[in-house]
Amino acid sequence: MNITRDFLSYNSVHIRHMKSELFTKDQSKDQALINADRATFEMRRGRPLCIVTDDKKAFLAVPTETITERALEVLKEISEKEPDLALTHHRARTLKVRLYTDEIVLVPFPAWHTAETARNLADPSTDLDNPLRGPFAAKREKLAEGVLAAVNLAKSARLLPSVVIVEIDYSKSFHLKEKGTLIVTSKEALNYEIDSSASLKPIAAADVPLENAENTRILAFRSSDGGRDHLAIVIGSPPSDKSVLIRIHSECFTGDLIGSLKCDCGQQLRGAINQISEEGSGILLYLRQEGRGIGLLNKLRAYALQGQGFDTVEANERLGFESDERLFLPAAQILKKLGFYNVRLMTNNPEKVDGLERHGITVFERVPHKFPSNEHNAFYLTVKREKSGHLL
């Protein structure tokens, strides 16, 4: 009996049962996920968000990307303190801000004073037009957990990783909640991406014959917060007692769907399907982590910076992100749900190997997965090799 095939052929009764488990098993963790997910959408709307910590501190934050003068005034009205502009170290380095604190830098209000200035400092698209900005002072005292949580939520919302934030009296958080302001704990915000990935469960499955791989079944996995759906594209009937050939492929709208020549993602996607089909069976994990985890809009911003002469790593860091923000826990979780713990991984990226093995998946073999370059992506591939350690 092929246990993998048995798992993939579960019927609608099983699906309904698994959906009901989302609401009955570990409801407290599910509620924490839902709170954090709601917080990311409040961020995308540009609404003030209240973050509370275990040590009874409260902060009111607005994403810098969407802040308005009115929102800035609201922060000032509610708090007795002036708000600060929170930037990641990567963005702060670009602006020549001294790094006195870990991970995040707080630039005090007098240094930026308007919502427009704050937006411009967070968004590198105007850097070349304003080459002599600064110098900007930075606070030296240890950062509160609420600040880290707020910036983390901005990242999860796929916004620029920056917030305008102010500490408020803890008692005011209850009044804000009564007026409709969403309150999220710092732990919920900081643990959101990990907890969401760990809660993935299969939701739907269907046979979908593909070009060059007709015997294919696609399974959709969703986390308890109802966030982004990840896919397992299972070709053939891979046995679970052997090392299965897999590819972890991060979503790339431009490369996968409309044939962008700036990357090699489309080639890698279709090439992986062809190679798995030729071997007879395997799995392609399609993860919703566009732009190495920064989102499509920020990827387009990075492309614009590349047009100004910055490479792909420099562009991401000028935006305030790490060069790669992806998590590989979702891939490991899906493989475990399917019953696979030993794989042959098609990749040129050693971090994918490490990422799977950190989460309990044994990578028996790394299978090279290279394709010819073109005039538009040759430099991009060179940077991947020289700066990101890809084996190209």
Residue pairs with C-beta under 8 A, 6 or more apart in sequence:
2 237
2 239
3 240
3 339
4 234
4 237
4 238
4 239
4 240
4 338
4 339
4 340
5 237
7 338
7 339
8 205
8 217
8 219
8 234
8 338
9 205
10 202
10 205
15 202
15 203
15 204
18 201
18 202
18 203
19 203
21 201
22 30
22 201
22 224
23 30
29 195
29 199
29 224
30 199
30 224
30 225
32 185
32 187
32 188
32 191
32 195
33 188
33 192
33 195
33 196
33 199
33 223
33 224
33 225
34 224
34 225
34 226
35 182
35 184
35 185
35 188
36 153
36 156
36 184
36 188
36 189
36 191
36 192
36 195
36 196
36 225
37 192
37 196
37 225
37 226
37 227
38 182
38 184
39 49
39 153
39 182
39 184
39 188
39 189
40 153
40 156
40 157
40 192
41 157
42 49
42 182
43 49
43 63
43 66
43 153
43 154
43 157
43 159
44 63
44 66
44 157
44 158
44 159
45 66
46 62
46 63
46 66
46 67
46 68
46 71
47 62
47 181
47 182
48 60
48 61
48 62
48 71
48 74
48 75
48 181
49 60
49 61
49 62
49 150
49 153
49 181
49 182
49 184
50 58
50 59
50 60
50 61
50 168
50 173
50 176
50 177
50 181
50 182
50 183
50 184
51 58
51 59
51 60
51 61
51 146
51 149
51 150
51 153
51 183
51 184
51 185
51 186
51 189
52 58
52 59
52 146
52 170
52 173
52 183
52 184
52 185
52 186
53 59
53 144
53 145
53 146
53 149
53 185
53 186
54 145
54 185
54 186
54 187
56 170
57 144
57 146
57 167
57 170
58 146
58 167
58 168
58 169
58 170
58 172
58 173
59 144
59 146
59 147
59 150
59 165
59 166
59 167
59 168
60 74
60 75
60 78
60 79
60 165
60 166
60 168
60 176
60 181
61 86
61 146
61 150
61 153
61 163
61 164
61 165
61 166
62 71
62 72
62 75
62 163
62 164
62 165
63 154
63 157
63 159
63 160
63 162
63 163
63 164
64 85
64 86
64 118
64 119
64 121
64 122
64 154
64 160
64 162
64 163
64 164
65 119
65 122
65 123
65 154
65 159
65 160
65 162
66 159
67 115
67 118
67 119
67 164
68 115
69 114
69 115
69 116
71 115
71 164
72 83
72 114
72 115
72 118
72 164
75 83
75 164
75 165
75 166
76 82
76 83
76 166
78 166
78 168
78 172
78 176
79 166
79 167
79 168
79 169
80 169
81 166
81 167
82 108
82 109
82 110
82 166
83 109
83 164
83 165
83 166
84 106
84 107
84 108
84 109
84 139
84 164
84 165
84 166
85 106
85 107
85 109
85 111
85 112
85 118
85 121
85 122
85 162
85 164
86 104
86 105
86 106
86 107
86 147
86 150
86 151
86 162
86 163
86 164
86 165
87 95
87 97
87 104
87 105
87 107
87 121
87 122
87 161
87 162
87 320
88 103
88 104
88 105
88 151
88 161
88 162
88 320
88 321
89 99
89 103
89 104
89 105
90 316
90 317
90 318
90 319
90 320
90 321
90 322
91 122
91 124
91 161
91 162
91 317
91 318
91 319
91 320
92 99
92 105
92 107
92 138
93 99
93 317
94 124
94 127
94 317
94 318
95 121
95 133
95 134
95 136
96 134
96 135
96 136
97 105
97 107
97 134
97 135
97 136
97 138
98 137
98 138
99 105
99 138
100 138
100 139
100 140
101 138
101 139
101 140
101 141
101 142
101 143
102 143
103 143
103 148
104 143
104 147
104 148
104 151
105 138
105 139
106 138
106 139
106 143
106 147
106 165
107 121
107 136
107 137
107 138
107 139
108 137
108 138
108 139
111 136
111 137
112 118
112 121
112 136
115 164
118 162
118 164
120 126
120 130
121 133
121 136
121 162
122 160
122 162
122 320
123 160
123 301
124 301
124 305
124 318
124 319
125 301
125 304
125 305
127 318
128 308
144 167
145 186
145 190
146 165
146 167
146 186
147 163
147 165
148 186
148 190
149 184
149 185
149 186
149 187
149 189
149 190
150 163
150 165
150 189
151 161
151 162
151 163
152 189
152 190
152 192
153 184
153 189
153 192
154 160
154 161
154 162
154 163
155 161
155 294
155 321
155 325
156 189
156 192
156 193
158 294
158 295
158 296
158 297
158 298
159 298
160 298
160 319
160 320
161 319
161 320
161 321
162 320
173 183
176 183
177 183
192 225
193 327
194 327
194 329
196 223
196 224
196 225
196 227
197 223
197 327
197 329
197 330
197 333
198 329
198 333
199 223
199 224
199 225
200 221
200 222
200 223
200 230
200 330
200 333
200 334
200 337
201 221
201 222
201 223
201 224
201 337
202 219
202 220
202 221
202 337
203 220
203 221
203 222
203 229
204 219
204 220
205 217
205 218
205 219
205 220
206 217
206 218
207 216
207 217
208 216
208 217
208 218
209 215
209 216
210 216
210 233
210 235
210 273
212 273
212 274
212 277
213 235
213 273
213 274
213 276
213 277
215 235
215 236
215 237
216 233
216 234
216 235
217 233
217 234
218 231
218 232
218 233
218 234
219 231
219 232
219 234
219 338
220 229
220 230
220 231
221 229
221 230
221 231
221 232
221 330
221 333
221 334
221 337
222 229
228 288
229 288
230 285
230 286
230 287
230 288
230 330
230 334
231 285
231 286
232 283
232 284
232 285
232 286
232 334
232 338
233 273
233 283
233 284
233 285
233 286
234 283
234 338
235 273
235 276
235 277
235 281
235 282
235 283
235 284
236 276
236 277
236 280
236 281
236 282
237 281
238 244
238 245
238 281
238 282
238 283
238 340
239 281
240 338
240 339
240 340
242 342
243 342
243 343
243 344
243 364
243 365
244 281
244 282
244 283
244 340
244 342
244 343
244 344
245 275
245 276
245 279
245 281
245 282
245 283
245 343
245 344
245 346
245 367
246 282
246 283
246 284
246 285
246 335
246 340
246 343
246 344
246 345
246 346
247 268
247 272
247 276
247 282
247 283
247 284
247 285
247 345
247 346
247 347
247 369
248 285
248 287
248 328
248 331
248 345
248 347
248 352
248 356
249 265
249 268
249 269
249 272
249 284
249 285
249 286
249 287
250 265
250 287
250 289
250 290
250 292
250 293
250 326
251 286
251 287
251 288
251 289
251 290
252 260
252 263
252 265
252 266
252 269
252 290
252 291
253 290
253 296
254 260
254 262
254 263
254 265
254 296
254 299
255 262
255 263
255 264
255 265
255 266
255 269
256 265
256 266
256 269
259 266
260 266
261 374
261 376
261 377
262 303
262 306
262 376
262 377
262 380
263 377
263 380
264 371
264 373
264 377
264 381
267 371
268 369
268 371
269 284
271 369
271 371
272 284
272 346
272 369
273 284
275 346
275 369
276 282
276 283
276 284
283 335
283 338
283 340
285 330
285 331
285 334
285 335
287 326
287 330
287 331
289 325
289 326
289 327
289 330
290 296
290 299
291 298
291 299
291 302
292 299
292 316
292 323
292 324
292 325
292 326
293 321
293 324
293 325
293 326
293 327
294 302
294 316
294 319
294 321
294 325
298 319
298 321
301 315
301 319
302 312
302 315
302 316
302 319
303 315
305 314
305 315
305 318
305 319
306 312
306 315
310 318
311 379
311 380
311 383
311 387
312 323
312 380
312 383
312 384
313 323
313 383
313 387
313 388
316 322
316 323
316 324
317 323
323 387
323 388
324 351
324 388
327 355
328 351
328 352
328 355
328 356
328 358
328 359
329 355
329 359
331 355
331 356
331 361
332 355
332 356
332 359
332 360
332 361
333 359
335 341
335 343
335 356
335 361
336 360
336 361
340 361
341 360
341 361
341 362
342 361
342 362
342 364
343 356
343 361
343 362
343 363
343 364
344 363
344 364
344 365
344 366
344 367
345 352
345 353
345 356
345 363
345 365
345 366
345 367
346 367
346 368
346 369
347 353
347 366
347 367
347 369
348 368
348 369
348 370
348 384
348 390
348 391
348 392
349 388
349 389
349 390
349 391
350 366
350 389
350 390
350 391
351 389
353 363
353 366
356 363
357 363
366 391
368 391
370 392
373 381
381 390
381 392
384 390
384 392
385 391
385 392
